[in-house]
Amino acid sequence: MLFARSKGTRHDTTTPRAVLTPGAYVGPAIFQPKRRNDLRPDLRPAIGQSVELVFVSVAGPDERCAGQNIYMERPGSRGVLRGAWVADEDVRFIDPARMAAPPENPVVSARFDHPGNTIASNAPLILLVDDTRDTRELYSFVMTGVGFEVIHAEDGVTAIEIARSVLPNAIVMDLDLPRLNGLEAIQLLRADAATCYTPILVFTAHGEAAAAEAVKAGANAVALKPCLPDAFMEALTAILPFAGEVEQIRR
């Protein structure tokens, strides 16, 4: 189990309780644990990935996440969480309209209304792909500061998995990535019908030559590091009108 008990400590929570039956399907979410010091090592690669969840129970008063809903992975899903249970505070539920397709064989159909965790349908959803934590945190702060929603990937393989399942409005892609570099990731995204039109802003420190290769691979725009927040947002928002056209194509 992901959470350890904390004896003698009560934690108040303002998280609303969903009226659900254990085993009820609640939808797709992004695994974003707030507390990572005691996170199981095998779960660290799951951070930022999408997962299908079902309701288990409400945490008891002696647990660290007291009063919050507890979830586990939907049976038959790809096992991102490796059997661990997660609470409201560690996941962000995704608007089903952003999914490429509804989940197959849900356990139970159930309504889940959770304004605190659900991504607003009118907020641009940006997938930020960068293997440097400081970069992800800084530019996530910049984007969320203007009302965008941001999800992360630390390598090219994870970026493709998230992009295919979540269908973000735009992708900010570094080029120097582990497992699969940015150019290769862009080429694979452009070859996939689900992501072939997704706007991509390449964000790199490799200079003009690499930028030209990125555009040739299919990127819509390039921002070179280091980049001031205003210049970064100007480059990103310039491709967002195209994101609106992508939504029309998908419909």
Backbone as CSV, one residue per row, in Angstrom:
resi,resn,N_x,N_y,N_z,CA_x,CA_y,CA_z,C_x,C_y,C_z
1,MET,0.845,-1.190,0.000,0.000,0.000,0.000,0.877,1.236,0.000
2,LEU,0.496,2.238,-0.705,1.311,3.436,-0.876,1.404,4.246,0.393
3,PHE,0.340,4.278,1.201,0.279,5.167,2.339,0.578,4.443,3.643
4,ALA,1.378,5.084,4.498,1.652,4.537,5.818,0.717,5.181,6.831
5,ARG,0.372,4.460,7.891,-0.497,5.022,8.918,0.298,5.966,9.809
6,SER,-0.368,6.999,10.282,0.247,7.968,11.175,-0.519,7.943,12.488
7,LYS,0.003,7.262,13.506,-0.722,7.075,14.749,-0.822,8.377,15.540
8,GLY,-1.989,8.584,16.111,-2.194,9.722,16.982,-2.349,11.041,16.266
9,THR,-2.481,11.046,14.951,-2.599,12.295,14.189,-3.855,12.262,13.345
10,ARG,-4.628,13.317,13.425,-5.817,13.428,12.597,-5.591,14.515,11.570
11,HIS,-6.080,14.306,10.391,-5.899,15.278,9.314,-7.267,15.675,8.788
12,ASP,-7.624,16.939,8.967,-8.877,17.421,8.406,-8.710,17.588,6.914
13,THR,-9.784,17.431,6.185,-9.728,17.588,4.736,-10.999,18.228,4.234
14,THR,-10.859,19.060,3.227,-12.030,19.697,2.622,-12.451,18.956,1.361
15,THR,-11.764,17.841,1.068,-12.089,17.077,-0.132,-13.480,16.464,-0.013
16,PRO,-14.398,16.735,-0.949,-15.734,16.155,-0.868,-15.691,14.660,-1.105
17,ARG,-16.530,13.921,-0.376,-16.592,12.481,-0.552,-17.544,12.141,-1.691
18,ALA,-17.076,11.327,-2.599,-17.938,10.861,-3.673,-18.775,9.701,-3.154
19,VAL,-20.057,9.694,-3.477,-20.927,8.606,-3.068,-20.805,7.503,-4.109
20,LEU,-19.913,6.561,-3.834,-19.619,5.516,-4.803,-19.589,4.158,-4.127
21,THR,-19.848,3.139,-4.895,-19.760,1.765,-4.430,-18.354,1.254,-4.690
22,PRO,-17.747,0.548,-3.719,-16.416,-0.011,-3.984,-16.392,-0.800,-5.287
23,GLY,-15.365,-0.530,-6.097,-15.258,-1.156,-7.404,-15.836,-0.321,-8.522
24,ALA,-16.460,0.841,-8.179,-17.039,1.697,-9.208,-15.938,2.387,-10.006
25,TYR,-16.078,2.400,-11.309,-15.111,3.076,-12.177,-15.287,4.584,-12.049
26,VAL,-14.184,5.315,-11.813,-14.267,6.768,-11.653,-13.572,7.542,-12.757
27,GLY,-12.789,6.862,-13.607,-12.250,7.559,-14.762,-10.741,7.619,-14.825
28,PRO,-10.236,8.248,-15.886,-8.797,8.395,-16.089,-8.238,9.531,-15.240
29,ALA,-6.999,9.370,-14.804,-6.355,10.390,-13.974,-4.863,10.389,-14.259
30,ILE,-4.213,11.475,-13.854,-2.761,11.583,-13.937,-2.198,11.382,-12.536
31,PHE,-1.238,10.498,-12.389,-0.614,10.220,-11.098,0.395,11.317,-10.793
32,GLN,0.077,12.172,-9.805,0.953,13.280,-9.418,1.031,13.346,-7.892
33,PRO,1.768,12.438,-7.260,1.835,12.407,-5.799,2.436,13.670,-5.218
34,LYS,1.792,14.209,-4.185,2.288,15.422,-3.552,3.438,15.123,-2.593
35,ARG,3.341,13.988,-1.918,4.408,13.578,-0.992,5.198,12.465,-1.654
36,ARG,6.491,12.705,-1.864,7.294,11.739,-2.614,8.412,11.106,-1.788
37,ASN,8.582,11.586,-0.525,9.668,11.061,0.295,9.502,9.582,0.590
38,ASP,8.243,9.142,0.806,8.009,7.744,1.128,7.381,6.992,-0.038
39,LEU,7.529,7.532,-1.234,6.977,6.879,-2.420,7.814,5.655,-2.767
40,ARG,7.147,4.545,-3.043,7.857,3.349,-3.426,8.727,3.603,-4.659
41,PRO,9.971,3.135,-4.665,10.865,3.389,-5.813,10.295,2.938,-7.140
42,ASP,9.551,1.829,-7.144,9.028,1.329,-8.416,7.869,2.164,-8.939
43,LEU,7.374,3.117,-8.105,6.291,3.987,-8.552,6.789,5.298,-9.146
44,ARG,8.047,5.609,-8.951,8.553,6.894,-9.457,8.420,7.027,-10.977
45,PRO,8.649,5.976,-11.762,8.431,6.117,-13.210,6.979,6.357,-13.589
46,ALA,6.053,6.098,-12.653,4.629,6.293,-12.945,4.191,7.739,-12.804
47,ILE,5.028,8.596,-12.200,4.657,9.995,-11.988,4.398,10.666,-13.338
48,GLY,3.250,11.315,-13.451,2.884,12.010,-14.680,2.174,11.138,-15.693
49,GLN,2.050,9.844,-15.433,1.388,8.959,-16.379,-0.105,8.869,-16.083
50,SER,-0.870,8.524,-17.102,-2.310,8.379,-16.948,-2.650,6.972,-16.494
51,VAL,-3.708,6.851,-15.717,-4.120,5.570,-15.171,-5.633,5.550,-15.030
52,GLU,-6.230,4.385,-15.242,-7.665,4.206,-15.060,-7.924,3.765,-13.619
53,LEU,-8.831,4.446,-12.904,-9.036,4.192,-11.489,-10.445,3.730,-11.155
54,VAL,-10.533,2.901,-10.112,-11.812,2.525,-9.531,-11.782,2.886,-8.047
55,PHE,-12.958,3.168,-7.502,-13.088,3.572,-6.104,-12.914,2.355,-5.191
56,VAL,-12.198,2.563,-4.070,-12.011,1.496,-3.096,-12.753,1.803,-1.797
57,SER,-12.388,2.918,-1.149,-13.005,3.281,0.130,-12.628,4.713,0.469
58,VAL,-13.051,5.162,1.653,-12.640,6.462,2.185,-11.646,6.200,3.306
59,ALA,-10.512,6.900,3.280,-9.462,6.665,4.270,-9.972,6.949,5.680
60,GLY,-9.561,6.125,6.616,-9.981,6.269,8.004,-9.289,7.419,8.717
61,PRO,-9.765,7.747,9.921,-9.233,8.913,10.653,-7.780,8.765,11.081
62,ASP,-7.262,7.545,11.144,-5.874,7.349,11.561,-4.882,7.354,10.409
63,GLU,-5.382,7.475,9.198,-4.497,7.465,8.041,-4.108,8.882,7.644
64,ARG,-2.958,8.983,7.015,-2.433,10.293,6.639,-3.381,11.043,5.705
65,CYS,-4.059,10.325,4.852,-4.989,10.948,3.908,-6.430,10.832,4.415
66,ALA,-6.626,11.027,5.716,-7.931,10.839,6.350,-9.033,11.588,5.625
67,GLY,-10.149,10.876,5.385,-11.312,11.497,4.774,-11.276,11.541,3.268
68,GLN,-10.147,11.206,2.666,-10.050,11.261,1.213,-10.463,9.932,0.580
69,ASN,-10.870,10.013,-0.667,-11.210,8.807,-1.418,-9.936,8.053,-1.796
70,ILE,-9.999,6.738,-1.707,-8.874,5.881,-2.056,-9.239,5.095,-3.318
71,TYR,-8.299,4.993,-4.237,-8.542,4.343,-5.524,-7.472,3.289,-5.802
72,MET,-7.799,2.377,-6.694,-6.825,1.453,-7.234,-7.034,1.380,-8.745
73,GLU,-6.115,0.740,-9.430,-6.223,0.668,-10.882,-7.387,-0.216,-11.322
74,ARG,-8.008,0.192,-12.415,-9.090,-0.613,-12.975,-8.532,-1.959,-13.427
75,PRO,-9.195,-3.050,-13.038,-8.735,-4.372,-13.489,-8.636,-4.422,-15.012
76,GLY,-7.548,-4.982,-15.475,-7.344,-5.095,-16.909,-6.584,-3.932,-17.511
77,SER,-6.278,-2.878,-16.703,-5.490,-1.760,-17.229,-4.016,-2.152,-17.238
78,ARG,-3.157,-1.230,-17.665,-1.762,-1.610,-17.933,-0.855,-1.621,-16.702
79,GLY,-1.415,-1.414,-15.512,-0.636,-1.591,-14.293,0.407,-0.534,-14.027
80,VAL,0.083,0.730,-14.267,1.026,1.818,-14.016,1.407,1.897,-12.542
81,LEU,0.431,1.707,-11.651,0.663,1.877,-10.220,1.115,0.603,-9.522
82,ARG,1.224,-0.479,-10.254,1.799,-1.720,-9.732,1.133,-2.178,-8.429
83,GLY,-0.179,-2.056,-8.384,-0.929,-2.545,-7.241,-1.079,-1.572,-6.095
84,ALA,-0.433,-0.402,-6.160,-0.536,0.576,-5.077,-1.908,1.253,-5.085
85,TRP,-2.334,1.703,-3.919,-3.553,2.489,-3.802,-3.177,3.961,-3.743
86,VAL,-4.054,4.825,-4.258,-3.783,6.261,-4.261,-4.996,7.026,-3.740
87,ALA,-4.754,8.239,-3.268,-5.814,9.077,-2.714,-6.052,10.294,-3.602
88,ASP,-7.133,11.027,-3.270,-7.481,12.226,-4.043,-6.293,13.162,-4.225
89,GLU,-5.501,13.347,-3.164,-4.432,14.334,-3.217,-3.317,13.961,-4.199
90,ASP,-3.272,12.708,-4.618,-2.178,12.258,-5.469,-2.548,12.029,-6.916
91,VAL,-3.774,12.368,-7.301,-4.186,12.211,-8.685,-4.958,13.433,-9.154
92,ARG,-4.927,13.656,-10.453,-5.715,14.724,-11.072,-6.591,14.062,-12.125
93,PHE,-7.889,14.123,-11.892,-8.797,13.461,-12.826,-8.906,14.258,-14.121
94,ILE,-9.060,13.535,-15.216,-9.066,14.116,-16.552,-10.481,14.146,-17.082
95,ASP,-10.827,15.253,-17.702,-12.111,15.364,-18.378,-12.185,14.257,-19.425
96,PRO,-13.195,13.367,-19.352,-13.275,12.270,-20.331,-13.272,12.744,-21.776
97,ALA,-13.701,13.989,-22.021,-13.719,14.508,-23.393,-12.315,14.611,-23.959
98,ARG,-11.297,14.626,-23.083,-9.917,14.734,-23.549,-9.316,13.373,-23.899
99,MET,-10.031,12.309,-23.590,-9.491,10.990,-23.860,-9.695,10.601,-25.321
100,ALA,-8.778,9.822,-25.860,-8.885,9.395,-27.255,-10.078,8.483,-27.456
101,ALA,-10.405,7.662,-26.433,-11.536,6.745,-26.518,-11.949,6.381,-25.108
102,PRO,-13.215,6.002,-24.887,-13.634,5.594,-23.553,-12.957,4.297,-23.160
103,PRO,-12.767,4.058,-21.853,-12.111,2.835,-21.425,-12.932,1.613,-21.792
104,GLU,-12.238,0.513,-22.069,-12.929,-0.719,-22.416,-13.372,-1.445,-21.150
105,ASN,-14.611,-1.952,-21.163,-15.129,-2.771,-20.084,-14.976,-2.149,-18.697
106,PRO,-15.514,-0.940,-18.458,-15.440,-0.373,-17.120,-16.169,-1.267,-16.121
107,VAL,-15.682,-1.282,-14.880,-16.274,-2.148,-13.868,-17.709,-1.739,-13.574
108,VAL,-17.912,-0.475,-13.258,-19.238,0.054,-12.989,-19.290,1.466,-13.541
109,SER,-20.361,1.837,-14.180,-20.506,3.203,-14.661,-20.935,4.085,-13.503
110,ALA,-20.170,5.161,-13.230,-20.494,6.018,-12.091,-20.119,7.452,-12.395
111,ARG,-20.892,8.385,-11.871,-20.596,9.810,-12.040,-19.604,10.216,-10.966
112,PHE,-18.574,10.935,-11.363,-17.599,11.424,-10.392,-17.472,12.925,-10.574
113,ASP,-17.954,13.671,-9.615,-17.953,15.124,-9.701,-16.982,15.645,-8.666
114,HIS,-15.798,16.037,-9.110,-14.750,16.447,-8.178,-14.056,17.694,-8.703
115,PRO,-14.644,18.896,-8.487,-14.098,20.118,-9.081,-12.656,20.378,-8.707
116,GLY,-12.223,19.928,-7.530,-10.867,20.225,-7.108,-9.813,19.469,-7.880
117,ASN,-10.168,18.364,-8.496,-9.178,17.535,-9.180,-9.396,17.418,-10.670
118,THR,-10.581,17.750,-11.156,-10.876,17.582,-12.566,-10.310,18.738,-13.378
119,ILE,-9.662,18.432,-14.477,-9.118,19.470,-15.339,-10.257,20.236,-15.994
120,ALA,-10.224,21.546,-15.887,-11.286,22.353,-16.473,-11.291,22.190,-17.982
121,SER,-12.495,21.975,-18.534,-12.584,21.674,-19.960,-12.228,22.867,-20.833
122,ASN,-12.301,24.104,-20.258,-12.015,25.280,-21.071,-10.577,25.763,-20.894
123,ALA,-9.769,25.074,-20.108,-8.383,25.475,-19.902,-7.483,24.689,-20.843
124,PRO,-6.593,25.355,-21.582,-5.668,24.613,-22.448,-4.844,23.622,-21.628
125,LEU,-4.775,22.407,-22.096,-3.998,21.366,-21.418,-2.683,21.189,-22.160
126,ILE,-1.567,21.414,-21.465,-0.244,21.379,-22.077,0.548,20.211,-21.505
127,LEU,1.127,19.410,-22.373,2.043,18.358,-21.958,3.459,18.912,-22.054
128,LEU,4.128,19.024,-20.926,5.490,19.545,-20.859,6.456,18.371,-20.727
129,VAL,7.330,18.196,-21.723,8.247,17.057,-21.762,9.674,17.568,-21.588
130,ASP,10.266,17.251,-20.445,11.631,17.695,-20.173,12.208,16.806,-19.075
131,ASP,13.464,16.390,-19.229,14.049,15.503,-18.229,14.656,16.244,-17.051
132,THR,14.613,17.575,-17.066,15.161,18.368,-15.969,14.027,18.853,-15.074
133,ARG,14.080,18.463,-13.826,12.997,18.791,-12.894,12.819,20.302,-12.738
134,ASP,13.939,21.034,-12.605,13.840,22.482,-12.406,13.132,23.150,-13.582
135,THR,13.419,22.682,-14.793,12.759,23.242,-15.971,11.271,22.967,-15.940
136,ARG,10.897,21.744,-15.596,9.476,21.405,-15.524,8.758,22.262,-14.489
137,GLU,9.374,22.422,-13.334,8.720,23.188,-12.273,8.604,24.668,-12.636
138,LEU,9.668,25.240,-13.201,9.661,26.662,-13.532,8.620,26.983,-14.592
139,TYR,8.637,26.239,-15.701,7.731,26.589,-16.795,6.306,26.091,-16.549
140,SER,6.145,25.099,-15.672,4.796,24.759,-15.219,4.209,25.923,-14.443
141,PHE,5.025,26.534,-13.593,4.582,27.704,-12.828,4.193,28.841,-13.771
142,VAL,4.981,29.045,-14.818,4.677,30.097,-15.789,3.338,29.829,-16.471
143,MET,3.116,28.595,-16.898,1.892,28.272,-17.636,0.659,28.244,-16.742
144,THR,0.780,27.658,-15.558,-0.376,27.635,-14.669,-0.720,29.036,-14.183
145,GLY,0.286,29.914,-14.166,0.049,31.288,-13.737,-0.879,32.059,-14.662
146,VAL,-1.000,31.613,-15.908,-1.916,32.272,-16.854,-3.158,31.419,-17.109
147,GLY,-3.345,30.378,-16.279,-4.579,29.610,-16.356,-4.516,28.319,-17.137
148,PHE,-3.316,27.926,-17.608,-3.196,26.669,-18.326,-3.134,25.503,-17.340
149,GLU,-3.504,24.314,-17.824,-3.298,23.087,-17.072,-2.073,22.389,-17.650
150,VAL,-1.221,21.832,-16.769,0.047,21.256,-17.217,0.208,19.849,-16.659
151,ILE,0.604,18.923,-17.526,1.013,17.589,-17.106,2.424,17.350,-17.626
152,HIS,3.146,16.415,-16.986,4.567,16.253,-17.257,4.916,14.887,-17.830
153,ALA,6.020,14.848,-18.539,6.687,13.601,-18.910,8.182,13.864,-18.846
154,GLU,8.939,12.861,-18.401,10.378,13.019,-18.221,11.199,12.388,-19.341
155,ASP,10.545,11.673,-20.240,11.265,11.029,-21.340,10.334,10.895,-22.540
156,GLY,10.921,10.542,-23.684,10.142,10.491,-24.907,9.094,9.398,-24.948
157,VAL,9.389,8.246,-24.364,8.434,7.145,-24.372,7.196,7.506,-23.567
158,THR,7.409,8.033,-22.361,6.282,8.448,-21.524,5.489,9.559,-22.196
159,ALA,6.172,10.471,-22.859,5.493,11.574,-23.545,4.511,11.045,-24.589
160,ILE,4.932,10.065,-25.357,4.054,9.501,-26.389,2.856,8.807,-25.754
161,GLU,3.090,8.054,-24.676,1.993,7.355,-24.010,0.953,8.339,-23.490
162,ILE,1.414,9.411,-22.837,0.482,10.391,-22.283,-0.228,11.147,-23.396
163,ALA,0.508,11.552,-24.418,-0.099,12.304,-25.522,-1.199,11.498,-26.200
164,ARG,-0.983,10.211,-26.386,-1.983,9.369,-27.042,-3.218,9.162,-26.186
165,SER,-3.047,9.108,-24.865,-4.190,8.832,-23.989,-4.928,10.088,-23.579
166,VAL,-4.221,11.186,-23.377,-4.839,12.405,-22.860,-5.220,13.394,-23.961
167,LEU,-4.502,13.377,-25.079,-4.711,14.325,-26.182,-4.657,15.779,-25.705
168,PRO,-3.464,16.244,-25.312,-3.335,17.630,-24.857,-3.574,18.615,-25.988
169,ASN,-3.835,19.877,-25.618,-4.020,20.923,-26.614,-2.709,21.266,-27.314
170,ALA,-1.595,21.083,-26.617,-0.274,21.347,-27.207,0.777,20.607,-26.390
171,ILE,1.926,20.390,-27.004,3.044,19.714,-26.349,4.263,20.618,-26.399
172,VAL,4.924,20.780,-25.259,6.214,21.469,-25.192,7.269,20.381,-25.063
173,MET,8.144,20.257,-26.052,9.036,19.094,-26.161,10.512,19.486,-26.137
174,ASP,11.227,18.979,-25.153,12.681,19.083,-25.152,13.230,18.089,-26.177
175,LEU,14.449,18.271,-26.614,15.038,17.347,-27.590,15.958,16.321,-26.955
176,ASP,16.676,16.716,-25.918,17.629,15.828,-25.269,16.919,15.069,-24.154
177,LEU,16.320,13.925,-24.510,15.498,13.153,-23.582,16.005,11.721,-23.468
178,PRO,15.829,11.094,-22.292,16.177,9.682,-22.163,15.145,8.778,-22.833
179,ARG,15.532,7.536,-23.066,14.717,6.464,-23.634,14.368,6.705,-25.108
180,LEU,13.931,7.922,-25.432,13.596,8.269,-26.815,13.775,9.773,-26.939
181,ASN,14.630,10.235,-27.863,14.883,11.672,-27.911,13.703,12.428,-28.527
182,GLY,13.751,13.742,-28.396,12.633,14.567,-28.822,12.306,14.462,-30.295
183,LEU,13.334,14.419,-31.150,13.089,14.310,-32.589,12.365,13.008,-32.930
184,GLU,12.803,11.916,-32.304,12.161,10.625,-32.547,10.722,10.631,-32.031
185,ALA,10.516,11.268,-30.869,9.169,11.351,-30.305,8.247,12.144,-31.219
186,ILE,8.743,13.251,-31.753,7.934,14.068,-32.660,7.548,13.267,-33.900
187,GLN,8.500,12.552,-34.455,8.218,11.760,-35.654,7.143,10.705,-35.385
188,LEU,7.200,10.059,-34.219,6.200,9.049,-33.879,4.831,9.685,-33.629
189,LEU,4.827,10.836,-32.999,3.560,11.532,-32.762,2.925,11.960,-34.086
190,ARG,3.728,12.405,-35.014,3.205,12.837,-36.313,2.723,11.650,-37.148
191,ALA,3.234,10.461,-36.854,2.817,9.277,-37.601,1.563,8.625,-37.028
192,ASP,1.100,9.140,-35.868,-0.069,8.576,-35.190,-1.289,9.431,-35.505
193,ALA,-2.378,8.796,-35.943,-3.587,9.548,-36.303,-4.134,10.357,-35.148
194,ALA,-3.943,9.884,-33.907,-4.483,10.585,-32.739,-3.720,11.855,-32.411
195,THR,-2.447,11.935,-32.808,-1.607,13.075,-32.416,-0.951,13.775,-33.597
196,CYS,-1.299,13.387,-34.806,-0.592,13.936,-35.972,-0.785,15.439,-36.129
197,TYR,-1.881,15.994,-35.577,-2.121,17.427,-35.700,-1.875,18.197,-34.405
198,THR,-1.464,17.517,-33.344,-1.251,18.197,-32.066,-0.124,19.213,-32.186
199,PRO,-0.360,20.478,-31.842,0.694,21.489,-31.934,1.865,21.151,-31.008
200,ILE,3.073,21.285,-31.518,4.278,20.970,-30.747,5.228,22.163,-30.763
201,LEU,5.584,22.614,-29.561,6.604,23.652,-29.401,7.873,22.972,-28.902
202,VAL,8.924,22.981,-29.691,10.190,22.414,-29.254,10.902,23.443,-28.375
203,PHE,11.370,22.971,-27.224,12.008,23.842,-26.239,13.391,23.265,-25.959
204,THR,14.416,23.862,-26.555,15.738,23.242,-26.536,16.859,24.250,-26.365
205,ALA,17.994,23.742,-25.877,19.201,24.563,-25.758,20.221,24.211,-26.834
206,HIS,19.823,23.422,-27.814,20.770,22.922,-28.814,20.954,23.844,-30.016
207,GLY,20.309,24.997,-30.031,20.597,25.984,-31.054,19.791,25.862,-32.333
208,GLU,20.141,26.716,-33.299,19.362,26.865,-34.522,19.368,25.606,-35.395
209,ALA,20.496,24.908,-35.451,20.567,23.712,-36.292,19.593,22.646,-35.788
210,ALA,19.570,22.438,-34.480,18.642,21.472,-33.898,17.207,21.931,-34.085
211,ALA,16.999,23.254,-33.996,15.659,23.800,-34.195,15.154,23.495,-35.601
212,ALA,16.032,23.654,-36.583,15.647,23.379,-37.966,15.296,21.900,-38.151
213,GLU,16.054,21.018,-37.507,15.756,19.590,-37.581,14.405,19.276,-36.939
214,ALA,14.108,19.980,-35.844,12.841,19.761,-35.150,11.661,20.167,-36.015
215,VAL,11.781,21.303,-36.682,10.711,21.755,-37.582,10.543,20.781,-38.735
216,LYS,11.657,20.285,-39.243,11.609,19.304,-40.334,10.909,18.026,-39.873
217,ALA,11.093,17.675,-38.586,10.482,16.461,-38.041,8.991,16.624,-37.801
218,GLY,8.538,17.900,-37.722,7.112,18.118,-37.539,6.716,19.104,-36.472
219,ALA,7.691,19.740,-35.806,7.359,20.740,-34.792,6.730,21.961,-35.446
220,ASN,5.824,22.615,-34.715,5.168,23.824,-35.229,5.948,25.089,-34.931
221,ALA,6.736,25.077,-33.850,7.483,26.264,-33.453,8.622,25.836,-32.544
222,VAL,9.574,26.754,-32.322,10.742,26.470,-31.484,10.981,27.638,-30.545
223,ALA,11.325,27.329,-29.289,11.793,28.326,-28.325,13.137,27.831,-27.804
224,LEU,14.147,28.678,-27.867,15.489,28.279,-27.467,15.748,28.630,-26.009
225,LYS,16.312,27.666,-25.269,16.710,27.904,-23.881,18.054,28.633,-23.864
226,PRO,18.278,29.488,-22.858,17.327,29.960,-21.849,16.320,30.912,-22.469
227,CYS,15.117,30.898,-21.930,14.031,31.674,-22.528,13.247,32.382,-21.429
228,LEU,13.103,33.687,-21.562,12.311,34.432,-20.586,10.855,33.993,-20.656
229,PRO,10.153,34.019,-19.526,8.757,33.568,-19.508,7.874,34.221,-20.567
230,ASP,8.025,35.524,-20.779,7.178,36.204,-21.765,7.420,35.662,-23.173
231,ALA,8.691,35.445,-23.503,9.014,34.921,-24.830,8.529,33.481,-24.984
232,PHE,8.653,32.713,-23.924,8.172,31.334,-23.954,6.666,31.295,-24.186
233,MET,5.915,32.108,-23.435,4.462,32.113,-23.569,4.023,32.655,-24.921
234,GLU,4.778,33.595,-25.467,4.447,34.118,-26.798,4.570,33.009,-27.845
235,ALA,5.639,32.216,-27.735,5.826,31.115,-28.682,4.747,30.047,-28.523
236,LEU,4.373,29.763,-27.266,3.370,28.735,-27.026,1.978,29.181,-27.469
237,THR,1.588,30.385,-27.089,0.246,30.852,-27.446,0.094,31.047,-28.950
238,ALA,1.212,31.249,-29.645,1.132,31.426,-31.098,0.646,30.159,-31.796
239,ILE,0.881,28.984,-31.198,0.429,27.745,-31.828,-0.914,27.278,-31.278
240,LEU,-1.430,27.931,-30.244,-2.710,27.505,-29.669,-3.907,27.750,-30.582
241,PRO,-3.955,28.818,-31.389,-5.067,28.912,-32.342,-5.140,27.677,-33.236
242,PHE,-3.971,27.138,-33.579,-3.935,25.907,-34.357,-4.503,24.749,-33.543
243,ALA,-4.316,24.824,-32.207,-4.881,23.782,-31.348,-6.397,23.761,-31.458
244,GLY,-7.007,24.941,-31.590,-8.452,24.996,-31.764,-8.883,24.313,-33.056
245,GLU,-8.098,24.472,-34.114,-8.403,23.807,-35.377,-8.274,22.291,-35.217
246,VAL,-7.324,21.847,-34.389,-7.165,20.422,-34.150,-8.405,19.840,-33.506
247,GLU,-8.991,20.570,-32.546,-10.215,20.081,-31.902,-11.329,19.918,-32.921
248,GLN,-11.422,20.828,-33.869,-12.441,20.728,-34.898,-12.206,19.498,-35.779
249,ILE,-10.942,19.211,-36.087,-10.626,18.044,-36.895,-11.006,16.765,-36.167
250,ARG,-10.745,16.727,-34.857,-11.039,15.524,-34.080,-12.536,15.262,-33.988
251,ARG,-13.351,16.318,-34.028,-14.794,16.138,-33.960,-15.340,15.616,-35.280
